[in-house]
Amino acid sequence: MRALTRLREEDICHVDEMLSEYDQRLCKRVGQGLAGIAAHSLGRSAEEFAGLRQHVSIGVIPIAYGQGIIHGFSRSVQKIIEFLGFNAFVTDQNNIAGLAEAAAKGAKIIFLADDDKFVAINVASGKVSDNGEATGRGYAAALDLMSGGLQGESVLLVGTGPVGTGAALFMAARGAQVFAYDVSADRVRQLQQLIPGVEAVRHIGDALSVCKLVVEATPAANTINKKYITPATMIAAPGIPLGLDQHCCLLLGDRWIHDVLEIGVATMLFTVLAD
């Protein structure tokens, strides 16, 4: 359901049960919870969105075509939105019937996903937030908070798809020097055309010797070797599966961030709510 890869039921089956614990972990590692990170990705504070909580109804519509519904996906999205303090419901009907149901129930914002696209839409304003871009921006915002600021910092971006591009746009805007690696040199060149100043990297290892801040945005496991982890390394890892092995995670301690839906959904919601 994320642009990077197709989620599996086992990826999301415990999301709703762990939201409070995960939010506390984010606060410890980043200094902000989900709402704070999502707001920071927009240059705002979480308090600016608090007044909307009782006035916005959000419908989550299951889409059944393509490879079909991932069991638990819609409910997980609903629970993340509710954790942020908003009213949300999953429609009883799927597809177009679900869209009609959401409209009839007064949904002001709708979330829906198929095999290729996951979006949030503000019905009134027409504003659309794509999960790939929002996830990348949210994780980059988390890295900005965790590191004390990206201004003047060298950051390695591994993976330049939609998520990586969203992260790069945020990081460049915050004054970071972005070094980009992707198995596709063409995608790196496309990113360079979009964001002047991005530097291409041929070997991850060479870049990790320079960059202590990393966004790992690939759909591949074990992309980063533990030998490159230092006491200064910080990693935001939106990729699924996680691009870090257990050894990397142990060495990083509290200096890494990863989830399957939470930061992306929170950032999508705040994006379509923002003026």
C-alpha positions in Angstrom: 0.0 0.0 0.0 3.0 2.3 0.3 4.6 3.4 -3.0 7.8 1.6 -2.0 6.3 -1.8 -1.7 3.2 -3.8 -0.9 2.6 -4.2 2.8 1.8 -7.6 4.3 -0.7 -8.4 7.0 2.1 -9.4 9.4 3.6 -5.9 8.9 0.5 -4.1 10.3 -1.3 -6.6 12.6 -0.1 -4.9 15.8 0.0 -1.3 14.7 -3.0 -0.2 16.7 -1.9 -2.0 19.9 1.5 -0.3 19.9 0.6 3.2 19.0 1.0 4.7 22.5 4.3 2.9 23.1 5.6 3.9 19.7 4.6 7.5 20.3 6.5 7.5 23.6 9.5 6.0 21.8 9.4 8.7 19.3 9.3 11.3 22.0 12.4 9.8 23.6 14.3 9.6 20.4 13.1 12.7 18.5 11.7 14.9 21.2 8.2 14.9 19.5 5.5 12.3 19.0 3.6 11.5 15.8 1.6 14.8 15.8 4.7 16.8 16.4 6.7 15.2 13.7 3.9 15.5 11.1 3.4 19.2 12.0 7.2 19.8 11.9 7.3 18.4 8.3 5.0 21.4 7.4 6.9 24.0 9.5 4.0 24.0 12.0 3.3 22.9 15.5 0.9 20.2 16.6 -1.1 22.7 18.6 -2.1 24.4 15.4 -4.1 21.3 14.3 -5.7 20.6 17.7 -8.7 22.8 17.1 -9.7 20.8 14.1 -10.1 17.5 15.9 -13.8 17.8 16.7 -14.8 19.3 13.4 -13.3 16.9 10.8 -14.7 13.5 10.0 -12.4 11.2 8.2 -13.4 8.2 6.1 -11.1 5.3 5.2 -12.3 3.4 2.1 -11.1 -0.2 1.5 -10.2 -0.8 -2.2 -10.8 -4.4 -3.2 -9.5 -4.6 -6.8 -6.0 -5.4 -8.0 -4.3 -7.7 -5.4 -7.2 -7.1 -3.0 -7.6 -5.8 0.5 -4.8 -6.3 3.0 -6.5 -7.5 6.1 -6.1 -4.9 8.9 -4.8 -2.1 6.7 -7.9 0.2 6.8 -8.4 -0.4 10.5 -4.7 0.5 11.2 -5.1 3.7 9.2 -8.3 4.5 11.2 -6.6 3.8 14.5 -3.6 6.0 13.7 -5.9 8.9 12.8 -7.9 8.3 16.0 -4.7 8.2 18.1 -4.0 11.7 16.7 -7.4 12.8 18.2 -9.5 12.9 15.1 -12.8 11.2 14.3 -12.4 8.4 11.7 -14.4 5.5 10.4 -13.9 2.6 7.9 -16.7 2.3 5.4 -18.7 -0.8 5.3 -18.6 -0.8 1.5 -15.6 -1.1 -0.7 -14.5 0.8 -3.8 -17.0 3.3 -5.4 -19.8 2.2 -3.0 -17.4 3.0 -0.1 -16.7 6.4 -1.6 -20.4 7.1 -1.8 -20.9 5.9 1.8 -18.1 8.1 3.1 -19.6 11.1 1.4 -23.1 10.3 2.7 -21.6 10.1 6.2 -20.1 13.5 5.9 -16.5 12.7 5.6 -14.4 15.8 5.0 -11.2 13.8 4.3 -10.9 10.4 2.7 -8.0 7.9 2.8 -7.9 5.2 0.1 -5.2 3.0 -1.4 -4.8 0.5 -4.2 -1.8 -1.6 -5.3 0.0 1.5 -6.6 -1.2 4.6 -4.8 -2.2 5.6 -1.3 -3.6 9.1 -0.9 -5.5 11.4 1.5 -8.0 13.8 -0.1 -9.5 16.9 1.5 -13.0 16.9 -0.2 -13.6 20.6 0.4 -10.3 22.0 -0.7 -9.3 19.4 -3.2 -5.9 19.0 -1.6 -4.3 15.6 -2.1 -1.4 14.1 -0.1 0.5 11.1 -1.5 1.8 8.6 1.0 5.2 8.3 -0.7 6.0 12.0 -0.6 4.4 12.5 2.8 6.3 9.5 4.3 9.6 10.8 3.1 8.9 14.3 4.3 7.8 13.0 7.7 10.9 10.9 8.2 13.2 13.7 7.1 11.4 16.0 9.6 12.0 13.3 12.3 15.7 13.2 11.4 15.8 17.0 11.5 14.4 16.9 15.1 16.6 14.0 16.2 19.8 15.6 15.0 19.1 19.0 16.3 18.8 20.5 12.8 19.9 19.6 9.3 21.2 23.1 8.4 24.7 22.6 7.0 24.7 18.8 7.6 25.7 16.2 5.1 22.9 13.6 4.7 23.0 10.3 2.7 19.8 9.4 1.0 19.6 5.7 0.0 16.8 5.2 -2.5 15.4 8.0 -4.7 11.9 6.8 -5.4 8.8 8.8 -4.2 9.7 8.4 -0.5 13.3 9.4 -1.0 12.3 12.3 -3.2 9.9 13.6 -0.5 12.7 13.3 2.1 15.2 15.1 -0.2 12.9 18.0 -0.9 12.5 18.6 2.9 16.2 18.2 3.7 17.3 20.5 0.9 14.8 23.1 2.1 16.2 22.8 5.6 19.7 23.6 4.3 21.2 20.1 4.2 23.7 18.8 1.7 22.0 15.8 0.2 24.1 12.9 -1.1 22.0 10.4 -3.1 22.5 6.7 -3.9 20.2 4.5 -5.9 20.7 1.3 -7.9 19.2 3.3 -10.8 21.6 6.1 -11.9 18.7 7.5 -14.0 16.6 8.1 -10.9 19.4 9.9 -9.2 19.8 12.2 -12.2 16.1 12.9 -12.1 16.4 13.9 -8.5 19.4 16.2 -9.3 17.3 17.9 -12.0 14.5 18.4 -9.4 16.8 19.6 -6.6 20.0 21.4 -7.8 22.9 20.6 -5.5 22.2 17.0 -4.8 25.4 15.0 -5.2 25.4 11.5 -6.7 27.0 8.7 -4.7 28.5 5.6 -6.4 29.3 3.6 -3.2 27.3 3.7 0.0 30.3 2.9 2.0 32.2 6.0 0.8 29.3 8.2 1.6 28.8 6.7 5.1 32.3 7.7 5.9 31.3 11.3 5.4 27.6 11.3 6.3 26.5 10.5 9.8 22.9 11.3 9.0 21.0 8.8 6.8 17.6 8.3 5.3 17.3 4.7 4.1 14.3 4.7 1.7 14.7 1.4 -0.3 12.5 -1.7 -0.4 15.6 -3.9 0.4 16.9 -5.4 3.6 20.4 -5.0 5.0 21.5 -2.1 2.8 23.7 -0.6 5.5 26.5 -2.6 7.1 27.2 -2.4 10.8 30.8 -1.4 10.2 29.7 2.0 9.2 27.7 2.7 12.3 29.4 5.2 14.6 28.3 6.9 17.9 27.3 9.8 15.8 25.2 7.9 13.2 21.5 8.6 13.1 19.1 6.9 10.6 15.5 7.5 9.6 14.4 4.3 7.8 11.0 4.4 6.1 11.9 1.5 3.8 10.0 -1.8 4.0 11.5 -4.2 4.8 13.8 -2.4 7.3 17.2 -1.7 5.6 19.1 -2.3 8.9 19.9 -5.6 10.4 19.8 -6.4 14.2 23.5 -5.5 14.6 22.9 -2.1 13.2 19.9 -1.5 15.4 21.8 -2.5 18.5 24.7 -0.3 17.7 22.4 2.7 16.9 20.5 2.4 20.2 17.9 5.2 20.2 19.3 6.9 17.1 17.1 5.3 14.5 13.4 5.5 13.5 11.3 3.0 11.6 7.6 2.1 11.3 5.2 0.7 8.7 2.5 3.3 8.5 2.4 5.7 11.4 4.6 8.7 10.4 3.3 8.5 6.8 -0.4 8.5 7.8 0.1 11.3 10.3 1.9 13.4 7.8 -0.7 12.8 5.1 -3.5 13.9 7.5 -1.8 17.1 8.6 -0.8 17.9 5.0 -4.4 17.9 3.7 -5.6 19.7 6.8 -3.0 22.5 6.4 -4.1 25.8 4.9 
